[in-house]
Amino acid sequence: MANRLFQQARQFVELAKEAASEGNKTEQLSAAEKAKNALSSAYANSTTAEQQQLRELSNELEQLK
């Protein structure tokens, strides 16, 4: 079974990236907050490989600022 929290984190990061590319600052901030929460939740319940991917997603999210 796939890690649902990991999948949600990835989806929220993608939403934040889409909002940033569209120039929608309000939506970007909202998606970024959701992504941060999802990344945090997912990290504690992930495998080592997933944790590495989550760190990469977190770095992508930080670059949006």
Protein Blocks (a to p, Z undefined) as FASTA:
>chain_A
ZZfklmmmmmmmmmmmmmmmnopaklmmmmmmmmmmmmmmmmmmccfklmmmmmmmmmmm
mmmZZ
